[in-house]
Amino acid sequence: MFAIVDIAGQQFNVEENKKYFVPKLAAEKDSEVNFDKVLIYSDGKSTKIGNPTVEGINVTAKVIDHLKDDKVLIFKKKRRKSYRRLKGHRQQLSRIEVTKIG
C-alpha cells in the first residue's frame, strides 16, 4: 500500500510505518499531522488516481523531530574581476513517520 502525497508543494511517495524528511512543518514535536492532498492511492489490488486529488483518502503522520539539513554552499565568481562570494545555508526539515494511509 502506498500513496503519493503533496506536502508543502513537494510530492512524496509514502508507505505506512516508514520515515521521511519533509520541508519544515508548522506542528509540534510528537504531534499528529494529516495530509489530505493525496494524488495517487494504491492498496495493492487497485489504484485510484485523483483529478487533482483522491477524495476520502487521508495520510496520517507523526512528527518525530525538527532539524537542519547539510550545509549547501553557493559560490559566485567573475573571472579577471576579483569578484568572489561564498554564501551558504542549511534547509529546515521535519522528520515524520507515516502511521496510517486511508
C-alpha positions as CSV (number, residue, x, y, z in Angstrom):
1,M,0.0,0.0,0.0
2,F,1.4,3.4,-1.0
3,A,0.2,6.9,-1.7
4,I,1.7,9.9,-3.5
5,V,1.1,13.0,-1.3
6,D,1.6,16.7,-1.8
7,I,3.4,18.0,1.3
8,A,4.4,21.7,1.3
9,G,4.4,21.8,-2.5
10,Q,6.6,18.7,-3.0
11,Q,5.4,15.2,-3.9
12,F,6.4,12.2,-1.8
13,N,5.8,8.5,-2.4
14,V,4.9,7.3,1.1
15,E,4.2,3.9,2.7
16,E,3.0,3.0,6.2
17,N,5.5,2.7,9.1
18,K,8.3,4.4,7.1
19,K,10.1,7.6,8.0
20,Y,10.7,10.6,5.7
21,F,12.4,14.0,5.7
22,V,10.0,16.8,4.5
23,P,10.2,20.6,4.5
24,K,9.6,22.0,7.9
25,L,6.0,21.7,9.1
26,A,4.2,24.1,11.5
27,A,3.5,21.3,14.0
28,E,4.9,20.5,17.4
29,K,7.2,17.5,18.0
30,D,5.3,14.2,18.8
31,S,2.1,15.6,17.3
32,E,-0.1,14.1,14.6
33,V,-0.4,15.7,11.2
34,N,-3.0,14.9,8.5
35,F,-2.3,15.3,4.7
36,D,-5.4,15.4,2.5
37,K,-3.8,16.2,-0.8
38,V,-3.4,12.6,-2.0
39,L,-2.7,12.4,-5.7
40,I,-2.5,8.6,-6.2
41,Y,-3.6,5.9,-3.8
42,S,-2.9,2.2,-4.3
43,D,-3.9,-0.7,-1.9
44,G,-2.0,-3.4,-3.9
45,K,-5.1,-4.6,-5.9
46,S,-6.5,-1.3,-7.3
47,T,-5.1,2.1,-7.9
48,K,-7.0,5.4,-7.6
49,I,-5.8,8.4,-9.5
50,G,-7.0,11.8,-8.4
51,N,-8.3,14.7,-10.5
52,P,-6.4,16.6,-8.9
53,T,-6.8,14.7,-5.6
54,V,-8.4,11.5,-4.4
55,E,-11.5,12.1,-2.3
56,G,-11.9,10.5,1.1
57,I,-8.2,9.4,1.5
58,N,-6.0,10.9,4.2
59,V,-2.4,10.2,5.2
60,T,-1.7,10.5,9.0
61,A,1.8,11.0,10.2
62,K,3.6,11.7,13.4
63,V,6.2,14.4,13.7
64,I,9.4,12.9,15.1
65,D,11.8,15.8,15.1
66,H,12.7,19.2,13.5
67,L,16.3,19.5,12.3
68,K,18.5,21.1,9.7
69,D,19.9,19.5,6.5
70,D,23.5,19.5,5.5
71,K,25.0,22.9,4.5
72,V,24.7,23.9,0.9
73,L,27.4,26.3,-0.4
74,I,26.8,28.9,-3.1
75,F,29.9,30.3,-4.8
76,K,29.8,33.1,-7.3
77,K,32.8,34.3,-9.3
78,K,33.6,36.6,-12.2
79,R,36.9,35.9,-13.8
80,R,39.5,38.6,-14.0
81,K,37.4,41.0,-12.0
82,S,38.5,40.0,-8.4
83,Y,34.9,39.1,-7.6
84,R,34.2,36.1,-5.4
85,R,31.3,35.5,-2.9
86,L,30.7,32.4,-0.8
87,K,27.4,32.0,0.9
88,G,25.6,29.0,2.4
89,H,22.5,27.9,4.2
90,R,21.0,24.9,5.9
91,Q,17.5,23.9,5.0
92,Q,15.0,23.4,7.8
93,L,13.4,19.9,7.8
94,S,10.9,17.8,9.7
95,R,11.2,14.1,10.2
96,I,7.9,12.3,10.0
97,E,6.7,8.7,10.4
98,V,3.6,7.7,8.3
99,T,1.2,5.9,10.6
100,K,-1.9,5.4,8.5
101,I,-3.0,5.7,4.9
102,G,-6.7,5.6,4.2
